[in-house]
Amino acid sequence: MILVTGMGVLAPNGMGVERFWDAVLAGRGAIAPLARFDAGRSAARLAGQVADFDAAEHLPSRLLPQTDVSTRMALVAAQWALDDAKVDTTTLTDYDMGVVTGNASGGFEFTHREFNKLWSLGSEHVSVYESFAWFYAVNTGQISIRHGMRGPSSALVAEQAGGLDAIGHARRTVRRGTPLVVTGGVDSALDPWGWASHLASGSVSTSTDPERAYLPFDVGAAGYVPGEGGAMLVVEDAAAARARGVPKVHGEIAGYASTFDPPPGSDRPSGLRRAAELALADAGMTPGDIDVVFADASGIPDRDRDEAAAIEAIFGAGGVPVTASKPLTGRLFSGAGPLDIVTALLSVRDSVIPPTAYTTTLAEDYRIDLVLGAPRSATVGGALVLARGRWGFNSAVVVRAVSD
């Protein structure tokens, strides 16, 4: 059994697990005009930003010149997860601890700043840290170095599906014999060039109303809002966790699967349904064991329709509550799946399903029980978390309550 023993959250609407959870239940979002640069001439100008994050308050000064904002967030979230799990790394064997993270953007802001120096000032002005600060594996590397974790470690890149893939691979790593793994995902690409990359997808909402910009499954859905942040977890082998006297267990990573969509133009269905069914089978559970689905909820009508159809095919029309907190934070790329797992485990803890903020009118052909308006009281023993990445990635994770 692979347990979640620690959680760290750095989200636009809350730094820290409980602040984030309070905001989700209250429907308090952080979608706002982009403040990192003047985006007044952009077609889209709203983003989910972690506005109050000051890395200098949380990290040694020596780390600041060598890290992108996304790596700083990942380091802080990892520290909070380790603190939550009461892990004292000095008492554990370094090769018994690993790090597995998802990453969709790398160190966008850092590398774009250094590219600008290269082109405008010359190569002698480029930071030596550019050699690794841009890299997709940098968050895994920096967390590993900071905490002396020399066990098997990896980085997975699958756009928004990558965060769940990281957690699935962390579970595999523990099963292969590494007792403790720090895992999750954090992304940030809200600098001018990163913003241009977001807009190039053609899927970013151009609404200027924070409460109407990101409306998954709604008749008015017209794209998503990019955001930054994510979550990190500590996952452990159950026997090892109990042997070190772990103070609390948030839940179990019970099942995982990933699939890939057929090529564009194919008449075959997407791979989302199969990913969910494989994850359920991996967990040894049936659809009847799932009490809530945390949807990818892209806000893009075609993808919402496909996801609603996959959920209906597995659970039946309106057969399971479905929700998404992404309209409060924006689309967090590799950070989205891990943050949804945290939300799912908090739903298990508190017997409540948060609503899908801002969505008010479900599209007529979506036959799902989307939780709207207010939190819904419910006993949650099992939850299915879905994530989809651009270019065909689908991932699903099943989490389950653990009794003492």
N, C-alpha and C positions, 0 to 999 in steps of 0.2 A: 504494500500500500504506500502510495506517495502522498505525503501530506503537505499542505500549505501552512507553514508555521510563522511566517512573517509577511507583512504587506507594507509597502511605502508608496504613497501617491503624491504626484506633483501635477495637478490638473488646473486648467484655467479657472475653474470655479471653486478651487479649494486645494491648499497645500496641506497635506496630511490626510490620513484616512477619514477621521471623524469630521473634519471640516468639509471635505468633499461629500461625504455621505449626507451631512446636514443640508448642504446646498442641493443635492439631488432630490432629496425628499421634499424640500421646500420649493423646488422648481426654480432655483436661483441660478441663472446662467451667466456666462462671461463673454458672450458674443458682442463685439464692439468694433468701432472703426479702428483699422490697423494704425498703430501708433509708432511702429519701429522706423518708419520713413514716411515721406509724403506720398500717399497712394491716391491722391486726389484725381489723377488722370487715368487711373486704372478702371477697367470695366467693373471689377468687384473690389469692395473696400472693407468688408467685414472679416474678422478673424477671431478665433478663440486664443487669447494670449494669457500667459501666466504673468500678470502685470506686476505682482508684488514680489517676484523672485529676485533676490539679490544674492548671487553666488558667494560673494565675499563674506556674507554672514554665516555661511555653512561649510566653506572649503578652505584649506590652507592657501595662502597667497601664492605659493609656488605653482599651484595647479592652474591658476587663472590664465597666465599667458599661453599655456599650451593646450587649452581646451575650447571647443565650440560650446555655445550655450546648451545644445542638446546633451553633450557629454556632462556638462556641469549638472544639468537636471538629473541625468541618469545616476551620477555619483551620489547625489543627495538622496534620491529615492531609494537607492540600494542601501545607503547607510540607515535610513529610516526603517527599511524592511529588516535589516539585521538587528537593529535596536528592538524592533517589535518582537522578533523571535528570540531575543536575549542571547544572541550568539556572541561568544567571546572567542574570536578567531585565534587568539594566542594559546588557547587550550586544545585546539584541534590540529590535526595533521594537515599541512598545507596541500598535499596531494589528494586529500579526502574532500576538498572543496573545489567546485567548478563554477564557471559563469557562462550562461547562454543568453544572448540577447537578440532581439529582432531590431532591424534598422532599415528604414526606407530611404533616408536622405543623406546619411553621413553627416559630416560637419559642414553643412552648406554655408552658413554665415561666415565661418572662419575662413574657409577656402576661397570664397568669393572676395573677401577682403584682401587676402594675400595675392590672388590673381590681379586684383586692381593695382596693388603695389608693383607687381611684376611688370605690368603693361605701362604704368605711368611713371614709375621711379627707377625700375631696373631690378635685376635679380638679387643684388646685394641687400635689398630692403625686405626680401621675403623671409618670414620667420622660419627657422629651422624646424619648428613644430608642425609646419605644413606637411612634412613628410608622413605624418600619421594622423593629424587632427581631422583630416577630411574623410578618413577611411571608414567603411561600414563596420569594421570590427573594432573601432576605437573604444566604444563604450565597454565592450567585453574586456578589452585589454586594460583600460584604466581602472575598472572595478577590480579586476584580478590583481593588478599591481598594488593598488591601495590597500587591499585586505589580505595580501599574501596567499591568494587562492591559485594553486598551481595544478589543480586537477584538470580533467578534460573540459575544454571550453570551446565555444563556437559562436558564430554570428550567422543569422539567417536573414535573407533579404527576399521578401515576397509582398512588398508594398503593405497594404493594410492587413493582409493575412499573416504577415511575418511575426507579429507579436504572439499569436496563438501557436505558430509553428515553433517559436523559441521555447514556449512552455511545454509543448509536446516533446521537443527534443530534450529539454531538461529532465522531464519524466523518464525518458529513455536512458539518459545519462545516469540517473540515480539507479534505475533498474540494472544497469551494467556494473554497478558497484561503487559509485561515488556517493557517499552518504548525504552530502549537502550541496545544493546548487542554487546560486542566485540567478534569477531569470526574469524576463519581462521585456519591455520595450519603451523607448522614449524617442520622440522625433521633434524637430523644430526646423522650419525652413521659411521664415517670415522676413528675410532680408529682400531687397529689390529683385535679385536674380531668382531667389527661391520663389518669390511671389509670381514672377513671370512663368516659372515652371508649373506652379499650381494652375495658373490661368490657361496654360497651353493644353490642359486636359479637356477644356471645353465643358467641364462639369461643375464649375464653381458658381454658386448662386450670385446673381448680380443685384439682389434685393438690398436695399439700404435700411430695412427694418430688422433689427436683431431678433425680433420675435416672429418674423415671417420669412426669414431667409432660409432656414433649414427645416423642412417639414416632411420627414420620412413618412411614406404611405398616405400622405394627405392628397386630396384632389388638387391642391395648389403646389405640390412638390415641384421644384425647379432647380435642383442641384444641392450641393452641400457647401458648408463653410469650413475652410481649412483651420486647423488649430495646432497647438503644440502641447507637449507634456506626455504623460503616460503613467505607468506604474511598474514597480519591481516587486518580486515575490522571493521569499525563501522557501524552497521545496526540499523535503527531506524524506529519507527512508524512515518508515514508522518506527522500526526497532531502534535505529540510531537516534532518532529524535527523543524517544522516551528514555533511552539510556543516558542522554545528557540532561534529562529533566526538563524538557521543553515546557514552558509555563502554560501554553494554550495552543490549540489547533483550530485553524479557521475552516478547514474542510479538506477534502480529498480531490486531487486531480484524477478522476476516475476513468476518463476515456479521451482519446484524441485521434483525429484522422485528417488528412488533407487530400485534395483532388485537384485536377486541372481541367478547365473547360475545353470543349472541342474548339477547333479553329473557327474564326469568324465566317459566317455564311453556312455553317453546318446546320442540318436540321435535327441534330441530336441535342438533348437538353443540356443545360449547364451542369457542372459537377457539384453544385451546392447540396442538393438533396442527398447525393451519395456520400459526401463528406459527413453530413449529419448522421446518416444511418450507420456508417462505419464507426463513427465515434461512439454511438450508442452500443453497437455490438462490442466494441473494444472495452466498454465499461461493464458489459454483461447486463445491460439495462434495456428496457423496452420503452416505447413512447409513453406508456402509461406511468412510467417512473419519473417523468420530467414534469416539474411544476411550473416552469417558466422558461421562455426562450428569450435570450438577449440577442436581438437581431443586428445584422451589419447595418441595415437602415441607411442606405446610401443617399436617399433623397432624390435619386435619379429615377424617374418613373419606370423605365424599362427594367432596371435592376430591382427596384422595389417590387414590381409585379412578379418577377422571376423568384424573388425570395419568398414572397407571400405564397406563391404556388407551391414552392418546395415545402414550406411549413405545413400548408394544408394537406399536401400529399402524405406527409408523415403522420400528422396528428389528427387529421380530419378538419372539416370546416369549424373554425372557432374552438378547436379542441384543446388548446393550451393558451394561457396568457402569454402575450408577446410584448416586449417593451424595448426601449432604447433611450439612453441618457445623452447620446451624442449631440442632439440639438442644443444642449446646455454648454458643451465644451468645444464643439466643432469636430471635424474629422481628424483624428490624431495619428493616423497611419499606423506604424508599428506599436504605438502606445495605446491604440484603441482596444485591442483584444485583451491585453492584461488589465486595463482599467475596467473592462466589462467583467472580467473574472473577479476582481475585487468587489464590484457592485453585486455580482451574483452571490458571493460568499457573505456579504453583509445582508442580503435578502434572506439567506438561510438563517443567519444569526438572529435577525430581528423579526422574521415572519412577516415581511412586507415587500411588495413589489412596487418599485417607483414607476410613475407614469412616464409616457413619452411626451416630453414637454413640447408645447406650441402646436402640435398636430391636433386638429379639432374635427376634421371631416374626412373619414376614411374613404379612399377611392372605392367606388361601387363594386368593382370586381375583386377586391382583396377580402377574402373570406377568412380573416384572422381575428382573434380576440385581442386587439391592441389595447393595452391599458392606457386610458386617457384621463386627463383632468386632475386626479388625485391619487396618492398612494393607495394600493389595494392590500388589505390584510390577507395573508395566506400562509399556510404552512408550506415551506419550501424545503424539500428534502433533496431534490435534484434539479440542476439547471443546465441548459444547453446554451453555449455561447458560440455565435457564428461570426465569421469575418471573411470578407472577400477583397482581394487585391486586384488592381488593374492588370490587364493582360491575362486573366484567367485563373488566378490563385483562389482556392476555397479552403478554409480550415474550420474545424469544429472541435470544441473542447467540452467535455461533460464534467461538471463538478458535483460533489455529493457531500451531504452532511456526514459528520463523523460523531458517533456517540462516545462518551467518555469510557 
